[in-house]
Amino acid sequence: MRYKLTFLAGLALGYVFGTRAGRERYEQLKKSVREFSQNPAVRNAAESAAHNGREVAGKAFHAVSDKVSERMPDSVAERVRSLRERSGSGEDDWGTTNT
């Protein structure tokens, strides 16, 4: 019961402070986030992180698939082969490049 009351008190305080800040503050925060996300340095860092993540995932995939390839059902193996062939185009399903 104590946790419910704490949650409700936090919810009420958030509502009060949120309404006092108003729409103007919300728009200001939204603009700041948009400017931050469109910053070239931030975009480059995000793209670099995505690229590194793809590399690590690929290495992990190969390490796992080498160990379980003989135990993998044929239907799964066929799906993996088709995904590998499709990914050779340089674009993934998200519309981003693998560069």
C-alpha positions in Angstrom: 0.0 0.0 0.0 2.9 2.3 0.8 4.3 1.9 -2.7 0.9 2.7 -4.3 0.7 5.9 -2.3 4.2 6.9 -3.2 3.5 6.2 -6.9 0.3 8.3 -6.7 2.1 11.1 -4.9 4.8 11.1 -7.6 2.1 11.1 -10.3 0.3 14.0 -8.8 3.6 16.0 -8.4 4.5 15.3 -12.0 1.1 16.4 -13.2 1.3 19.7 -11.1 4.8 20.5 -12.3 4.0 19.5 -15.8 1.0 21.8 -16.0 2.9 24.7 -14.5 5.6 24.4 -17.1 2.9 24.4 -19.7 3.0 24.0 -23.5 5.7 26.5 -24.0 8.2 24.5 -22.0 7.1 21.3 -23.8 7.7 22.9 -27.2 11.1 24.2 -26.0 12.2 20.8 -24.9 10.9 19.2 -28.2 12.9 21.8 -30.2 16.1 21.1 -28.2 15.7 17.3 -28.7 15.2 17.8 -32.4 18.3 20.1 -32.7 20.4 17.6 -30.7 19.3 14.6 -32.9 20.0 16.5 -36.1 23.5 17.5 -35.0 26.1 16.0 -37.4 28.3 14.7 -34.6 25.4 12.9 -32.9 24.3 11.4 -36.2 27.8 10.2 -37.0 28.1 8.7 -33.6 24.8 6.9 -33.9 25.7 5.6 -37.4 29.1 4.4 -36.1 27.4 2.7 -33.2 25.0 1.0 -35.5 27.8 -0.1 -37.8 29.8 -1.5 -34.9 26.7 -3.3 -33.7 26.1 -4.9 -37.0 29.7 -6.1 -37.1 29.5 -7.6 -33.6 26.2 -9.3 -34.4 27.6 -10.7 -37.6 30.6 -12.2 -35.8 28.3 -13.6 -33.1 26.0 -15.1 -35.7 28.9 -16.8 -37.4 30.3 -18.1 -34.2 26.9 -19.6 -33.1 26.0 -20.9 -36.6 29.3 -22.8 -36.8 28.5 -24.6 -33.6 24.8 -25.4 -34.2 24.7 -25.7 -38.0 24.4 -29.5 -38.0 21.5 -29.3 -35.5 19.6 -26.6 -37.3 16.4 -27.6 -39.0 16.4 -27.4 -42.8 13.7 -24.8 -42.9 15.7 -22.5 -40.6 18.9 -23.0 -42.6 17.0 -22.2 -45.8 15.7 -18.9 -44.3 19.2 -17.9 -43.1 20.6 -18.5 -46.6 17.9 -16.4 -48.1 18.5 -13.6 -45.6 22.3 -13.7 -46.4 21.6 -13.4 -50.1 19.3 -10.5 -49.7 21.6 -8.7 -47.3 24.4 -8.7 -49.9 22.7 -5.6 -51.5 24.2 -3.3 -48.9 20.9 -2.2 -47.4 19.0 -3.7 -44.6 15.2 -3.6 -43.9 15.5 -0.3 -42.1 16.6 1.6 -45.2 20.1 2.3 -43.8 23.3 1.3 -45.5 25.9 -1.1 -44.0 28.7 1.3 -44.5 
